[in-house]
C-alpha cells in the first residue's frame, strides 16, 4: 500500500489508514495488551465481545489468551474506561487512562438532592474503597459493608434507582473510583462480580489528556473535537478547548478531511493511496473501530445506518465490514461446541466474498473455542441494550 501526504484527506484514505492501524487488514502477532493499546481499549460490557475484538486482530489467539492476559499475566485490566463503560485496558497504560479520565469535567453524574454525595463524602468513600480493596477482592455487598464501616451508614443507604432495585448510595461513584485508580474488576466469584485495587497512581491530568488525544488521533484521525468528545462522553466545548491548546503547543495539526476540518498528530500526515480498504471482517458488539470511527454516516452508509445502528448508536449490533464500511450485521449462538454464525448482508455477496465470510466465521469459532456453522440469512436478534 503506497502512501502520500495529501493536501486534503478523503474518507477512503482515512478509513484505510484506520483499518491498517487497527490490524483489520493484516493480523498482528502482538499480545492482547498491545492490541488493546492500539484500539484504545476493548469494550467489555459483554466480555465475550471484548475477547473477540482482541483475538480477531491476531492470526491464532483465542479467548483463553485474552483471559490469561487479564487474570494470569495481569497485562490487561478490566475497569471503567471511556464513556464510563467497562473496558479491557492495558495495565501499562492505566496511569495515563486514570489521569485523563479523572480530568474530564462533569464525571460525577448529577443525582437527585436526597441521593447525591457531597465532595467531602465522595473523598471519604474513595479513601474507603482504596483501603478496603488493597490486596484483596470483594463482592459489591462485601465492599458496601467495608465502606459503611469506614465512613458511616449514609454510604450504604439504598437510595439509587437501578434495574428495578435500589443500590447503596456509594455506587454512584463506582466509575469515579476506577478513574481515580483505586478500583478495578477482580475475578468473578461464581456469578458475583468482585472489585480490587489496581494500585495505580494517575498521571497528571493535563499531560495524560494530551497523550490520550495523541493516541486517539493516531488510531482514529483525522477527527474533530466533537468526535473526541462523543467517544469519551465529554462536553464538546471542553474538547474544543483541549484541541486548541494542543494545537497552540504544536502537538496536533489541522487538515482538510472529507470537506471539513480534521486534526491529526503533528507530522502524522501520511495516508494510504486513494484505493479503499479491502476485505471482509466480522466485528463483535461495541468493537472500538465502529464506535470511534467518524463521521459515522460514512462508516454506516445508506441502508447500513438503518439496519446496523440503534437510534444512531454504534455497537449495539455486531457488524459485517466489507471494504472498510458496514455492509450487514451478524450474530453468534453457542450450542455446546457448535458456534452458529448467522450473517445478514445488506446486498448479495459474490462467491469470493462468501469465502471470506466463511473464513471469518471459522475464525470467530476458533477464538471462542468451538466448531463453526455459517448461516447466511436474516439476523432475528435485536440490538444489545
C-alpha positions in Angstrom: 0.0 0.0 0.0 1.6 3.3 -1.1 1.3 6.4 1.0 1.0 10.1 0.2 0.8 13.4 2.1 -2.3 14.9 0.6 -3.5 18.5 1.0 -7.0 17.0 1.5 -7.7 13.7 3.2 -10.5 11.7 1.8 -12.8 9.4 3.7 -11.3 6.4 1.8 -7.8 7.3 2.8 -8.6 7.9 6.5 -10.7 4.6 6.6 -7.9 2.6 5.1 -5.3 4.0 7.5 -7.5 3.3 10.5 -8.1 -0.2 9.4 -4.4 -0.8 9.0 -3.6 0.7 12.4 -6.4 -1.4 13.9 -4.9 -4.6 12.5 -8.0 -5.2 10.4 -6.2 -5.6 7.1 -3.4 -7.8 8.3 -3.5 -9.6 11.7 -0.7 -8.8 14.2 1.4 -11.2 16.3 1.3 -8.6 19.1 0.0 -9.8 22.5 -3.5 -8.9 23.7 -2.4 -5.9 25.7 -0.6 -4.3 22.7 -3.7 -4.8 20.6 -5.8 -3.2 23.3 -3.4 -0.3 23.3 -3.7 0.3 19.6 -7.5 0.1 19.8 -7.6 2.4 22.8 -9.3 -0.3 24.8 -11.8 -3.1 24.1 -15.4 -2.5 25.3 -16.1 -5.3 27.8 -19.7 -4.8 28.9 -20.1 -8.1 27.1 -16.8 -9.8 27.9 -17.0 -12.3 25.1 -17.2 -9.4 22.7 -14.0 -7.9 24.1 -12.3 -11.3 23.8 -13.4 -11.4 20.1 -12.3 -7.8 19.5 -8.8 -8.5 20.7 -8.3 -12.0 19.4 -9.7 -11.5 15.9 -6.9 -9.0 15.2 -4.3 -11.7 15.6 -3.7 -14.8 13.5 -4.1 -17.5 16.1 -5.2 -16.1 19.6 -8.3 -17.5 21.3 -10.3 -16.2 24.2 -8.0 -18.2 26.5 -5.1 -16.0 25.5 -7.1 -12.9 26.4 -8.2 -14.3 29.7 -4.7 -15.3 30.5 -3.6 -11.7 29.9 -6.4 -10.5 32.1 -6.3 -12.9 35.0 -2.9 -14.5 35.0 -0.3 -12.2 33.4 -2.0 -9.0 34.6 -1.1 -7.2 31.3 -4.8 -6.4 30.8 -7.1 -4.8 33.4 -10.9 -4.8 33.4 -12.1 -1.4 34.5 -14.3 1.5 33.7 -12.9 3.3 30.7 -14.2 5.9 28.1 -17.8 6.8 28.5 -17.8 5.3 32.0 -18.3 1.8 30.4 -16.4 -1.4 31.2 -13.3 -1.9 29.1 -10.2 -4.1 28.9 -7.2 -1.7 29.1 -3.5 -2.4 29.1 -2.2 -2.4 32.6 0.9 -0.4 31.4 -1.4 2.4 30.2 -3.6 2.6 33.3 -1.7 5.7 34.8 -2.4 7.6 31.6 -6.0 6.4 31.4 -6.8 7.2 35.0 -5.1 10.6 34.8 -7.0 11.6 31.7 -10.4 10.2 32.6 -10.3 11.8 36.1 -9.5 15.2 34.5 -12.7 15.2 32.3 -15.2 17.7 33.7 -18.5 16.5 34.9 -17.6 12.9 35.5 -19.9 12.7 38.6 -23.4 12.4 37.3 -25.9 14.6 39.0 -28.3 12.7 41.2 -31.5 13.9 43.0 -30.7 16.0 46.1 -31.6 13.3 48.5 -29.3 10.8 46.7 -26.2 12.8 45.7 -23.0 12.9 47.7 -21.1 16.0 48.7 -17.4 16.4 47.7 -16.4 15.5 51.3 -18.5 12.4 51.2 -17.0 11.5 47.8 -13.5 11.8 49.1 -14.3 9.7 52.1 -15.8 6.9 50.0 -12.8 7.0 47.6 -10.4 6.7 50.5 -12.5 3.8 52.0 -12.6 2.0 48.7 -8.8 2.3 48.3 -8.2 0.9 51.7 -10.8 -1.8 51.6 -9.7 -3.2 48.3 -5.9 -3.2 48.8 -4.5 -6.7 48.3 -8.0 -8.3 48.2 -11.1 -8.9 46.1 -14.5 -8.1 47.4 -18.0 -8.5 46.1 -20.3 -5.5 45.9 -22.0 -6.5 49.2 -18.7 -7.0 50.9 -17.4 -3.7 49.7 -20.5 -1.9 50.8 -20.0 -3.3 54.3 -16.4 -2.2 54.3 -17.2 1.3 53.1 -20.0 1.7 55.7 -17.6 0.6 58.4 -15.1 3.2 57.4 -17.5 6.1 56.6 -20.9 5.7 58.1 -24.3 4.2 57.4 -25.2 7.0 54.9 -22.9 5.5 52.3 -24.9 2.3 52.3 -28.3 3.8 52.2 -30.2 2.1 49.4 -31.4 5.2 47.5 -30.1 4.8 43.9 -32.7 3.6 41.4 -31.1 0.8 39.4 -32.7 -2.0 37.4 -36.0 -2.2 39.4 -33.9 -2.3 42.5 -32.1 0.2 44.8 -28.4 0.4 45.1 -26.3 1.8 48.0 -25.5 5.5 47.8 -21.8 5.0 47.3 -22.3 3.2 44.0 -22.9 6.4 42.1 -19.2 7.0 42.1 -18.0 3.4 41.1 -16.7 4.7 37.8 -15.1 7.7 39.5 -13.2 5.3 41.8 -12.0 3.5 38.8 -10.9 6.7 37.1 -9.0 7.7 40.3 -7.1 4.4 40.1 -8.4 2.8 43.3 -10.9 0.3 41.8 -11.0 -2.2 39.0 -12.7 -5.6 38.5 -11.3 -8.8 40.1 -12.2 -12.3 39.1 -15.8 -13.2 39.2 -16.8 -15.3 42.3 -19.3 -17.6 40.8 -22.0 -15.3 39.4 -20.9 -12.4 41.6 -18.6 -9.5 40.4 -15.7 -8.6 42.5 -13.5 -5.5 42.7 -9.9 -4.9 43.7 -7.5 -2.0 43.9 -5.1 -1.9 41.0 -2.7 0.3 43.0 -2.3 2.8 40.2 -1.2 6.4 40.6 -2.8 8.5 37.9 -0.7 10.7 35.7 -1.1 14.5 36.0 -4.3 15.4 34.1 -3.0 17.8 31.5 -0.2 15.6 30.4 -2.4 12.5 30.4 -5.1 14.2 28.3 -2.5 15.3 25.8 -1.2 11.7 25.5 -4.8 10.4 25.1 -5.5 12.9 22.3 -2.3 11.8 20.6 -3.3 8.2 20.7 -6.8 8.8 19.7 -5.8 10.8 16.6 -3.1 8.3 15.7 -5.7 5.5 15.8 -8.8 7.3 14.5 -7.7 10.6 13.0 -8.4 12.8 11.2 -11.0 13.7 13.8 -12.7 16.9 15.1 -13.1 17.8 18.8 -16.7 16.8 18.7 -15.8 13.3 17.6 -13.3 13.0 20.5 -16.0 14.3 22.9 -18.6 11.8 21.6 -16.1 9.0 22.0 -15.4 10.0 25.6 -18.9 11.2 26.5 -17.3 14.5 27.4 -18.5 18.1 27.0 -17.9 19.3 23.3 -16.9 22.8 24.3 -14.3 21.4 26.7 -12.9 19.1 23.9 -12.7 22.1 21.6 -10.6 24.0 24.1 -8.4 21.0 24.7 -7.7 20.6 21.0 -7.0 24.4 20.7 -4.4 24.2 23.5 -2.7 21.2 21.9 -2.6 22.9 18.5 -1.0 26.0 20.1 1.6 23.8 21.6 2.3 22.2 18.3 1.1 18.7 19.4 -1.6 18.4 16.7 -2.2 19.9 13.3 -5.2 20.8 11.2 -6.0 19.0 7.8 -8.9 19.1 5.4 -10.8 15.9 5.9 -13.7 14.9 3.6 -14.6 18.5 3.1 -14.4 19.5 6.7 -11.8 20.4 9.3 -10.0 17.5 11.0 -7.0 17.1 13.2 -4.0 14.7 13.3 -1.0 14.3 15.4 1.6 16.8 14.3 3.6 15.3 11.4 1.4 12.2 11.1 0.1 13.2 7.6 1.0 10.1 5.6 -2.1 8.3 4.3 -2.6 5.3 2.0 -3.4 5.9 -1.6 -6.9 6.5 -2.7 -7.9 2.9 -3.0 -10.4 1.9 -0.3 -9.7 -0.7 2.3 -10.2 -4.2 1.0 -11.5 -7.4 2.6 -14.3 -8.8 4.8 -14.4 -8.7 8.6 -16.9 -9.7 11.3 -16.7 -7.2 14.2 -18.4 -8.0 17.5 -20.6 -5.9 19.7 -19.1 -2.5 20.6 -15.9 -3.0 18.6 -13.7 0.0 19.1 -13.4 0.6 15.3 -17.1 1.0 14.9 -17.5 3.1 18.0 -14.7 5.6 17.3 -14.6 5.9 13.6 -16.1 9.2 12.4 -18.0 10.6 10.5 -20.4 7.8 11.4 -22.6 8.3 8.3 -19.6 7.3 6.1 -18.9 4.1 8.1 -22.6 3.2 8.1 -23.8 4.4 4.6 -27.3 4.2 3.4 -29.2 1.0 4.5 -26.4 0.2 7.0 -27.5 3.2 9.0 -31.0 1.9 9.4 -30.0 -1.8 10.0 -26.8 -1.6 12.0 -27.3 1.5 14.2 -29.7 1.6 17.1 -31.0 5.2 17.4 -27.8 6.4 15.9 -25.7 4.5 18.5 -23.0 2.2 17.1 -22.0 -1.1 18.6 -25.4 -2.4 19.5 -25.1 -4.9 16.6 -22.1 -6.9 15.5 -21.3 -5.8 12.0 -20.2 -7.2 8.7 -17.4 -4.9 7.3 -16.8 -5.1 3.6 -14.1 -3.0 2.1 -14.0 -0.7 5.1 -17.7 0.1 5.5 -20.5 -1.6 7.3 -22.4 -3.9 4.9 -24.5 -6.0 7.2 -25.0 -7.5 10.7 -24.3 -10.8 12.2 -24.9 -12.8 15.4 -23.3 -15.9 17.0 -25.1 -18.5 19.1 -23.4 -21.3 21.0 -24.8 -24.8 21.5 -22.2 -27.0 23.2 -19.1 -26.8 21.0 -21.0 -25.6 17.9 -20.9 -21.9 17.2 -23.6 -20.9 14.7 -22.7 -17.6 13.0 -25.6 -16.0 11.2 -24.6 -13.3 8.7 -27.1 -10.9 7.2 -25.5 -9.0 4.2 -27.4 -5.9 3.1 -26.5 -6.8 -0.5 -25.9 -10.2 -2.1 -22.3 -11.3 -1.8 -20.4 -12.9 -4.6 -18.5 -16.2 -4.3 -15.2 -14.6 -3.3 -16.8 -12.6 -0.6 -18.8 -15.6 0.7 -15.5 -17.5 1.0 -14.1 -14.6 3.1 -17.2 -14.6 5.3 -16.7 -18.4 5.8 -13.1 -17.8 6.8 -14.2 -15.1 9.3 -16.9 -17.4 10.8 -14.3 -20.1 11.2 -12.0 -17.6 13.0 -14.8 -16.5 15.3 -15.5 -20.1 16.3 -11.8 -20.7 16.8 -11.5 -17.7 19.1 -14.5 -18.9 21.1 -13.0 -22.5 21.1 -15.9 -24.1 19.2 -16.8 -25.6 15.8 -18.2 -23.2 13.2 -21.6 -23.3 11.4 -22.3 -20.5 9.0 -25.8 -19.4 8.1 -26.3 -16.6 5.6 -29.7 -15.2 6.3 -31.8 -12.8 8.5 -30.5 -12.0 12.0 -33.6 -12.1 14.2 -31.9 -10.9 17.3 -32.5 -7.3 18.2 -29.9 -4.7 19.3 -28.0 -5.1 22.6 -29.3 -2.9 25.3 
